[in-house]
């Protein structure tokens, strides 16, 4: 099986051997009349073949194009196993991509013959189990996968088969078909490394937008770059998945979530940049904003402003109405906080009007004093504006830190909630593999059923030797009582589970009988045992199942006469 190679067009490609068996009564012969030939190979285009085709074919031919030779047996049984590559339609459910599981099917049936003319049956139809939910019989292992080559992208979880009958409005007859259901689970390593990890990294870069200082001027540039990178992933996703309007892929939901986060980060980055560059000339800070963003939130966000400590009030000395302060106090006032400014602006100058004592100084001195007062007023105003501008920058920093925490939490929770929603992450079923010897698959199960009548193990032998024959425990328990071989014969024939038809036909007389058993229990002479074995008209199933019944009495032989095609004279 190649797997779903064309997901966009919803096509599953499979390379299989299509085993077909039917009986043609016109192709029977007596091997004794043709030199003991029991089987031959005939070109299939010289035979009648059932027109079995793939109903849900999506591309290529509906029927088998390579007409290999068929195996024809003396009893009229024909086996045809042509290799064929099918391209079937498989509806893709992209809801959980890339952690998805797909249910594909292959429907085979006759295009011409109805159920009364051609009874289509699965080879292992006898092993079908009734399903209470679907109210129909299901063959658990409908496909033989012993020659399966693992696919690099898909694991096979289940392969079932069921027979259905459909009635069309045109005809009262049923039209049977065999539908094979294949459950596939995607291997996620490739998409995890090449699609999911880059998306998660981009989501982390979105968080770093709020860690970048506003004064750097690169916040918007980083956000736009992330948005453009997400666009590339959206284009890549559209090339992988089929166009559908029913569901959004899981990775598409995550990309959409990340795009919304990036878009919101751009809006908030623009807003914080506006806060960062506010000035007293254009905006006035309200008291509640100052209290919330400079006192309350910084403590919650574990932020500490270096200049938040209040400076102690320095006693003011005046001389002729002019404030006399230390030079260190004047310079330190430029570093003071907004709280220290409030009391400084009220008490910096208790009396700035020159008193009558200044009139006794010369005019030049008075003008110098007036200049000093003007400079002091200018420095005070400039200090107030710079202090409030620093407060706006600090508020922008607090908002960035707040958005950093919020977006980090949102990205982590969003990532986990989206990806952990995929059901396949909790599916612990191991994939099917040819290394596990799935003996219940179609071809090998049939061989096991044919061999079951020849192996007479006890329960202990079945349990210990099961690996040599490839039987499951259930098969061993079920077949334990069907004895015909000794343990030595079981051990010698144990590896012959994969008999070809030639082996089955040639081994039919090797049933473990002694000459005495042949003579005494069945009444055959040695010549009859050796010569009549192939002249009984048995089918392959009869040969394999009846040959070991060595303990027949004469009455049993007479009762079985109709099954083997003997007359009474042939028994004696």
Buried (B, 14 or more C-beta within 10 A) or exposed (E): BBBBEBBEBBBBBBEBEBBBEBEBEEBBBEBEEEEEEBBBEBEBEEBEBBEBBBBBBBEBEBBBEEBBBBBBBBBBBBBBBBEBEBBBBBEBBBBBBBBBBBBBBBBBBBEEBBBEEBEBEBBBBEBBEEEEEEEEBBBBBBBBBBEBEBBEBBBBBBBBBBBBEEEEEEEEEBBBBBBBBBBBBBBBEEBBEEBBEBBBEBBBBBBBBBEBEBEEEEBBEBBEEBBEBBEEBEEBBEEBBEEBEEEBBBBBBBBBBBBEBBBBBBEBBEEBBEBBBBEBEEBEBEEEBBEBBBEEBBEEBEBEBEBEEEBEEEEBEEEEBBBEBEEEEEEEBEBBBBBBBEEBEEEBBEEEEBEEEBEEBEEEEBEEBEEEBEEBEEEBEEBBEBBBBBBBBBBBBBBBBBBBEBBBEBBEEBBEEBBEEBEBEEEEEEBBBBEEBBBBBBBBBBBBBBBBBBBBBBEEBBEEBBEEBBBBEEBBEEBBEBBBBEEEBBBEBBEBBEBEBEEBBBBBBEBBBEEEBBBEBBBBBEEBBEEBBBBBBBBBBBBBBBBBBBEBEEEEBEEBBEEBEBEEEBBE
